[in-house]
Structure formats: structure tokens, C-alpha cells
């Protein structure tokens, strides 16, 4: 049997009282079993979207509806069905209808099916419980980083999650510490191998040094010297190869001639759980946050944070940030499938590639509200603003998240930019900020 809150929510929804329906349905959603939450979250979001419509906020309506459609996709066997006549077919058509003041299309209705529930496939690689467990494992290795306000001229109230203050200057220590803590000692004894442009390399090398095991890193020949030197200071052996060969290492999870345990930089649930600890801290420090912008490289950071936020703060807007010279996620989301794009090396070396892993695309498609692509000039300007206003040094990847938040495209309210790292050659940083 459905709860009173659910029945009340359905009745209010079908009478067009979407705000009241949203409140009642959300009460039911909060106490629902885990296997029901994804679909019910979509139902709640449809109510929120049509409340936006009733107040004239059609942009907000479209944003929430897109998220709702993803959450409810392929769940027709659930115990309720949301009938949204034109919307699931063409959100663009709905937007045109609103803009041109055509007759309003039929409003949605919730139709009750049978009381049984077909379990829905989970799109989230991790759960908040995974992140909580990871937090215990990485304590004493990774820091709880501060969340600080940035008083810049922006449409939003901007906050910065300063992962550049980690022992290795990057968030990557969280995932590396968690996955290596879970790896059997006999596997670690062989040594560890990772592919990285520099930050995961430092995370793996840092943890390997603590554990007394050798670390080998396959890095692209475009990796900055400051990151390579940092890995070597930590005792890591670096093999630099052309970009295509480096990317192939992610796919094969091995490198010729290196017999070691491979630690994947992003496509690993234990790495994502380590990254998800950032979301736990965000919700403790800023429980009423409205949006988060996260640099997208391979997708492990964004997916880890987003999975926790979707479960515990489902109405937050969550965006990836990419650079114009290498933005495969934005192209893939627009196409509805993984796409290959042109890649041009730049000072934004910590993110960007030619393609998105299919597994990571599926996570991004279901967890994120989109990808915000910024220009090189915008990224450089963001670096300068944070140096002037907050007196911190950030690298290009982190600057993309800040630039996207400053642009206003993540929306208003309390917006958090994940400052993913600060590992950049100082001469390059001085050059970029001087000319920005």
C-alpha cells in the first residue's frame, strides 16, 4: 500500500497543485526504499518543473524536466507512470510553445499501476554509504579541505572547495588512498601502475611511498614539468608517451613491460567513493547549496560527488566543466552517445581528452545537469580572480569550474566550484594571470 503522503501527492498533482504535490511527494520519497528513489525523484522533479511553469519560470522548468526525464527513463514497469504528453518526446517543442504563447499543451498526470515494483537499474556507481566508508579509510591521509566564499562580481554567491590544499595539491589523493587501502597487500607488493597527466600520479605515488611499494606512472608527453618533478620527488617512476598511447593505457589497464597492479584514475567505484567524500563535506559545510560545478577529466570526480549529492540533496544543480579545446562530454551529451572530438593541448592539462569512456558517459548522463564549456581566456581570468580575491594558486582544470560558475550559467543562489588542484608551473601561472 502507498503512504498517505504519496496518495495526497498524487491527488494534488492531478489537480494541478504542483507546489503542494512536490512537498507531499518529497516526504514519501525521503522514506522510500533505495530501489524506488531514482524514479520517485523524477516524479518529484516533474512537480517542481510544473510549479516553475505556473510561475512563469520556463527556463527553470526546462532544466528540472530534463533531469526528471533522465531519472524516470526506462522505468515504465514501476508502480506509477507519469504521463507527460509532449515533454518526453520533445522538450524543445515545449519550450517553443511557451515562448510563442501557443495554447498550453495538456498537463501531466500520475497514473497508478500495480503495487509491485520492478527494481530499476542503478545508474550511480557509488552510494553515500560507500563515501562514508571511504572517509574512514582516508582519514589521516587526505585532509578535510575548507569551503570558502569568493567575493567576485558574479550572478551567484560563489563558494570554493579548496582541494588544491591537499598534501599533493589535488583531490586525487582521496580516490588513490581509498582504492589502495582496499587493495590486497600481495597485489600491492607487485607495485602499482597508473596512467595520469600528473595529479593521480602524485596521489598514487604519495600513497605508495607511505606503504613502501613501488609506483610507475604512464604520463602523456604534454604533462607539465612541475607535475612530473613532483611525482619523481615522491619516488614514482614516470614513463612519458604520446597522447594516444597514454589514453590506451586507460583502456587496457596495463602497460607493456610493467607487471604491477593497475590503479585507474577515474573508472573505478572505489576511486569515485573517495571522491564522493567531497560531497559529504559540502553538505555538512553548506547544507543549503544550490549548485555545484565540477571539472570533468575522466569523470571520476564529477560522478563521485554527483552520486552522493543526488541521493542526499536531489534538487541541487550539478554541472561538469570542460575547456573549449577538449570537451568530449558536452559533445557526447548533445549527441546522446559518446563522441570523439578534436583535442588541442593547452595549459588546462588536468582535464580534457578526445573521448569519454562509455561507462563514464552513462554516469554523467544520468547524474549531471549538463557540461559547461569555457574558453581558455575565461579560465585564465578565473585564475587571476582567485589569486587577487582569495590569494590562492589554482591550475587550469580547477579554473574551468570557477570560470563556469562566474559566468552565471550554473544559475543563481549558492554555487560551489570544486577547485580540484593547484599544480601548475609558477612561471606559466604568472604569465597567464599577467595577461588575463
TAFENVEN-V637843 format. One record per residue. SS is DSSP state (H for helix, E for strand, C for the rest). OMEGA is omega as a letter, one per 20 degrees, with the letter a starting at -180 (NA if undefined). D_LAST is the distance of its C-alpha to the last C-alpha in Angstrom with 1 decimal. Layout:
ss = {SS	SS}
omega = {OMEGA	OMEGA}
d_last = {D_LAST	D_LAST}
This chain:
ss = {C	C	C	H	H	H	H	H	H	H	H	H	H	H	C	C	C	H	H	H	H	H	H	H	H	H	H	H	H	H	H	C	C	H	H	H	H	H	H	H	H	H	H	H	H	H	H	H	H	H	H	H	H	H	C	C	C	H	H	H	H	H	H	H	H	H	H	H	H	H	H	H	C	C	C	C	C	C	C	E	E	E	E	C	C	C	C	C	C	C	H	H	H	H	H	H	H	H	H	C	C	C	C	C	C	C	C	C	E	E	E	E	C	C	C	C	C	C	C	C	C	C	C	C	C	C	C	H	H	H	H	H	H	H	H	H	H	H	E	C	C	E	C	C	C	C	E	E	E	E	C	C	C	C	C	C	E	E	E	E	E	E	H	H	H	C	C	C	C	E	C	H	H	H	H	H	H	H	H	H	H	C	C	C	H	H	H	H	C	C	C	E	E	E	E	C	C	C	H	H	H	H	H	H	H	H	H	H	H	H	H	C	C	C	E	E	E	E	E	E	C	C	C	C	H	H	H	H	H	H	H	H	H	C	C	C	E	E	E	E	E	C	H	H	H	H	H	H	H	H	H	H	C	C	E	C	C	E	C	C	E	E	C	C	C	C	C	C	H	H	H	H	H	H	H	H	H	H	H	H	H	H	H	H	H	C	C	C	C	C	E	E	E	E	E	C	C	C	C	H	H	H	H	H	H	H	H	H	H	H	H	H	C	C	C	C	E	E	E	E	E	E	E	C	C	E	C	H	H	H	H	H	H	H	H	C	C	C	C	C	C	C	C	C	C	C	C	C	C	C	C	C	C	C	C	C	C	H	H	H	H	H	H	H	H	H	H	C	C	C	E	E	E	E	C	H	H	H	H	H	H	H	H	H	H	H	H	H	H	C	C	C	C	C	C	H	H	H	H	H	H	H	H	H	H	H	H	C	C	C	C	C	C	E	E	E	E	E	E	C	E	C	C	C	C	H	H	H	H	H	H	H	H	H	H	C}
omega = {r	a	r	r	r	a	r	a	r	a	r	r	a	r	r	r	a	a	r	r	r	a	a	a	r	r	r	a	a	a	a	r	a	a	r	a	a	a	a	r	r	r	r	a	r	r	r	a	a	r	r	a	a	r	r	a	a	r	r	r	a	a	a	a	r	r	a	a	r	a	a	a	r	r	a	r	a	a	r	r	r	a	a	a	a	a	a	r	a	r	r	r	r	a	r	r	a	a	a	r	r	r	a	r	a	r	a	r	r	r	r	r	r	a	r	a	r	a	a	r	r	r	a	a	a	r	r	r	r	r	r	r	r	a	r	a	a	r	a	r	r	r	r	a	a	r	a	r	r	a	r	r	a	r	a	r	a	r	a	r	a	r	r	r	r	a	r	r	a	r	a	r	a	a	a	a	a	a	a	r	a	a	a	a	a	r	r	a	r	a	r	a	r	r	a	r	r	a	r	r	r	r	r	a	r	a	r	r	r	a	r	r	a	r	r	a	r	a	r	a	r	a	a	a	a	r	r	r	r	r	a	r	r	r	a	r	a	r	r	a	r	a	a	r	r	a	r	r	r	a	a	a	r	r	a	r	a	r	a	r	a	r	a	a	a	a	a	a	r	r	r	r	r	r	a	r	r	a	r	a	r	a	r	a	a	a	a	r	a	a	r	r	a	r	r	r	r	r	a	r	a	a	r	r	a	a	r	a	a	a	a	a	a	a	r	r	a	a	r	r	r	r	a	a	a	a	a	a	r	r	a	r	r	a	a	r	a	r	r	a	r	r	r	r	r	r	r	a	a	r	r	r	r	a	r	r	r	a	a	r	a	r	a	a	a	a	a	r	r	r	a	a	a	r	r	r	r	r	r	r	r	r	a	a	a	r	a	a	a	r	r	r	r	r	a	a	r	a	r	r	r	a	r	r	r	a	a	a	r	r	a	a	a	a	r	r	r	r	a	a	r	a	a	r	a	r	r	r	r	r	a	a	r	a	a	NA}
d_last = {61.2	58.0	57.2	57.8	54.1	53.6	56.6	55.4	51.9	53.4	55.6	52.9	50.6	53.4	54.1	50.5	49.7	46.5	45.0	48.3	48.6	45.2	46.3	49.6	48.3	45.6	48.3	50.1	47.0	46.4	49.9	50.2	50.7	47.7	48.8	48.7	45.4	43.1	45.3	46.0	42.3	42.0	45.0	43.4	40.2	42.2	43.8	40.4	39.2	42.2	41.9	38.4	40.3	42.9	40.4	38.6	35.4	35.5	31.9	32.7	36.0	34.6	32.1	35.0	37.5	35.5	35.5	39.2	40.1	38.6	40.4	43.7	43.5	46.6	48.4	51.2	53.8	52.6	55.0	53.2	51.8	49.3	50.2	47.2	48.5	45.7	42.7	43.2	43.8	40.9	38.3	36.9	40.4	40.5	37.1	38.5	41.7	40.0	37.8	40.8	43.2	45.7	48.5	47.2	47.9	50.2	48.9	48.8	51.7	52.2	55.3	57.0	58.1	60.4	59.8	59.0	55.5	54.3	51.8	48.4	46.3	43.5	40.0	38.5	38.7	39.0	40.4	39.6	42.6	41.0	37.9	40.2	42.2	39.0	38.0	41.2	40.9	37.4	38.1	37.8	35.5	32.5	31.4	31.3	27.6	26.6	25.4	23.3	22.0	18.4	18.6	15.6	16.0	17.3	20.7	21.8	22.8	20.3	21.7	20.4	22.9	21.9	23.3	21.0	23.7	26.5	28.4	26.6	23.1	23.6	25.8	27.7	30.2	31.8	32.9	33.8	35.9	37.7	38.6	39.8	41.9	43.6	44.3	47.8	48.2	50.1	47.2	44.7	47.1	46.4	42.8	39.8	37.5	34.2	31.6	28.0	24.6	24.7	24.8	28.2	29.4	28.7	30.4	33.4	33.7	33.5	36.2	38.3	38.3	39.6	42.3	43.3	42.7	40.9	37.6	36.5	33.1	32.4	28.7	27.0	26.4	22.6	22.5	20.3	22.5	21.6	23.2	26.1	26.9	26.9	29.4	31.5	31.6	33.0	35.7	34.5	35.4	32.6	33.5	30.6	31.4	30.0	28.2	31.3	33.5	31.2	31.2	35.0	35.4	34.2	36.8	39.7	38.9	40.1	39.5	42.3	44.1	42.6	45.1	43.2	42.5	39.4	36.9	34.8	31.2	31.4	34.6	36.8	38.0	38.2	34.6	33.7	36.1	34.2	31.0	32.9	33.4	29.9	31.3	34.3	32.2	30.1	33.3	34.8	31.9	31.0	34.0	33.0	29.6	29.0	26.5	24.8	21.9	22.3	20.5	22.9	23.6	27.4	28.1	29.9	27.5	27.3	31.1	32.1	30.3	31.3	34.9	35.4	33.7	35.8	38.9	38.3	36.0	36.6	35.0	31.5	28.9	27.5	24.7	23.2	19.5	18.8	16.2	16.8	17.7	20.5	21.8	25.6	26.4	25.2	27.2	30.1	30.3	30.3	33.1	35.0	35.3	33.3	31.6	30.1	26.8	25.0	22.9	20.0	18.8	15.1	13.3	14.6	18.0	19.8	20.4	21.3	24.4	26.7	29.0	30.0	33.2	35.8	36.7	33.1	32.8	35.9	34.6	31.3	33.2	35.5	33.3	30.0	29.2	26.9	23.7	20.3	18.2	14.4	12.1	9.9	6.9	8.4	9.1	5.8	5.2	8.8	8.6	6.9	9.5	12.2	11.8	12.1	14.7	16.7	16.1	16.0	14.5	14.2	14.3	13.0	16.2	16.1	12.5	14.2	16.8	14.7	12.6	16.1	17.5	15.0	15.7	19.3	20.8	22.4	24.3	25.0	26.8	26.0	23.4	22.8	19.9	21.2	18.9	20.7	19.6	17.7	18.8	16.0	16.4	15.2	14.3	12.1	10.5	10.0	8.6	6.0	5.1	5.8	3.8	0.0}
